[in-house]
Amino acid sequence: QVQLAESGGGLVQAGDSLRLSCAASGRTFRSYAVAWFRQIPGKEREFIARRADDTSYADSVLGRFTISRDNAKNTVYLQMSSLKPEDTAVYYCAAGPRSFPRYDYWGQGTQVTVSS
C-alpha cells in the first residue's frame, strides 16, 4: 500500500517555473513506476510524464517539464518551466507497476494556476 500527497502548487505568471512534489509512504516506493497527470474541470485527465525504467513525456510538456525522483526521501518531483496559461490544472501524482503503465495509487492533487 502506498499513499501519495502532492504539494507545491500555486498561482504563477506565464513564463515562470514551479516544482511540484509528491511525498510517498512505504519502504517499497522505490519499486514503483511514478507518473504525473493533470485535469481541468469538465475535461479528461491528461497524462504528463512517467518515470520507470525509461522516461516519457506528453508532447504538450516535452522540453519544459522534467520528472524525477529521490528514493531516499520517498519523493517524486515535477519541475515545470516556461509555464503557460494552458498549463492551468489540478496536477496529480500516481504510482504503479514498472512493467505496465497502470496506476494503482493516486494523490489528492494540487492546483496550478498560470496567469497571462
C-alpha positions as CSV (number, residue, x, y, z in Angstrom):
1,Q,0.0,0.0,0.0
2,V,1.3,3.4,-1.0
3,Q,-0.1,6.8,0.0
4,L,0.7,9.9,-2.1
5,A,0.5,13.6,-1.3
6,E,1.2,16.4,-3.7
7,S,2.4,19.8,-2.8
8,G,3.9,22.9,-4.4
9,G,1.0,24.2,-6.5
10,G,0.0,27.8,-6.6
11,L,-0.5,30.9,-8.7
12,V,2.3,31.9,-11.0
13,Q,2.8,34.2,-14.0
14,A,3.3,32.9,-17.6
15,G,6.9,32.1,-18.1
16,D,7.6,31.2,-14.5
17,S,8.9,28.0,-13.1
18,L,7.4,25.8,-10.4
19,R,8.4,22.5,-8.8
20,L,5.7,20.1,-7.6
21,S,6.5,17.4,-5.0
22,C,4.8,14.2,-4.3
23,A,5.6,12.6,-1.0
24,A,5.0,8.8,-0.7
25,S,4.7,6.4,2.2
26,G,6.1,3.0,2.4
27,R,9.5,1.4,2.1
28,T,8.7,-0.2,-1.2
29,F,8.0,3.0,-3.0
30,R,11.3,2.8,-5.0
31,S,10.0,-0.4,-6.7
32,Y,7.1,1.5,-8.4
33,A,6.9,3.5,-11.5
34,V,5.6,7.0,-11.0
35,A,3.8,9.5,-13.2
36,W,2.1,12.9,-13.3
37,F,-1.3,13.7,-14.7
38,R,-3.3,16.9,-14.9
39,Q,-7.0,17.7,-15.2
40,I,-9.2,20.7,-16.0
41,P,-12.8,20.5,-14.7
42,G,-15.0,19.1,-17.4
43,K,-12.1,17.6,-19.4
44,E,-10.5,14.3,-19.4
45,R,-7.4,13.6,-17.3
46,E,-4.2,14.2,-19.3
47,F,-1.0,12.2,-19.0
48,I,2.0,14.4,-18.4
49,A,5.1,12.3,-17.6
50,R,6.1,8.8,-16.5
51,R,9.4,7.6,-14.9
52,A,10.1,3.8,-14.7
53,D,12.9,2.0,-16.5
54,D,12.6,4.8,-19.0
55,T,11.1,8.3,-19.1
56,S,8.3,9.6,-21.2
57,Y,6.5,12.9,-21.6
58,A,3.4,14.2,-23.3
59,D,4.1,16.3,-26.3
60,S,2.5,19.3,-24.7
61,V,5.1,19.5,-22.0
62,L,8.2,17.9,-23.7
63,G,11.2,20.2,-23.2
64,R,9.5,22.2,-20.5
65,F,8.7,19.7,-17.7
66,T,11.0,17.2,-16.0
67,I,10.0,14.3,-13.8
68,S,12.5,13.0,-11.3
69,R,12.5,11.1,-8.0
70,D,14.5,10.9,-4.8
71,N,14.1,7.4,-3.4
72,A,15.9,8.4,-0.2
73,K,13.2,10.9,0.5
74,N,10.3,8.8,-1.0
75,T,9.5,11.8,-3.2
76,V,8.8,12.4,-6.9
77,Y,9.1,15.8,-8.5
78,L,7.7,17.6,-11.5
79,Q,9.9,20.5,-12.4
80,M,7.9,22.9,-14.7
81,S,9.4,25.8,-16.6
82,S,8.1,28.2,-19.2
83,L,4.7,27.8,-17.8
84,K,1.7,28.8,-20.0
85,P,-1.9,29.6,-19.1
86,E,-2.8,26.3,-20.8
87,D,-0.9,24.5,-18.1
88,T,-3.5,25.6,-15.5
89,A,-5.0,22.4,-14.0
90,V,-5.1,20.2,-11.0
91,Y,-1.9,18.1,-11.0
92,Y,-1.9,14.5,-9.7
93,C,0.9,12.1,-9.0
94,A,0.4,8.4,-9.4
95,A,2.3,5.1,-8.8
96,G,2.0,1.6,-10.2
97,P,4.0,-1.4,-11.6
98,R,7.1,-0.8,-13.6
99,S,6.1,-3.4,-16.1
100,F,3.0,-1.7,-17.4
101,P,1.5,1.8,-17.3
102,R,-1.2,1.1,-14.8
103,Y,-1.6,3.3,-11.7
104,D,-2.9,1.8,-8.5
105,Y,-2.2,4.8,-6.2
106,W,-3.2,8.4,-6.6
107,G,-2.7,11.6,-4.7
108,Q,-5.4,14.2,-4.0
109,G,-4.0,16.7,-6.4
110,T,-2.5,20.2,-6.2
111,Q,-3.8,23.2,-8.1
112,V,-1.5,25.1,-10.5
113,T,-2.8,28.4,-12.0
114,V,-0.8,30.2,-14.6
115,S,-1.9,33.8,-15.3
116,S,-1.1,35.7,-18.5
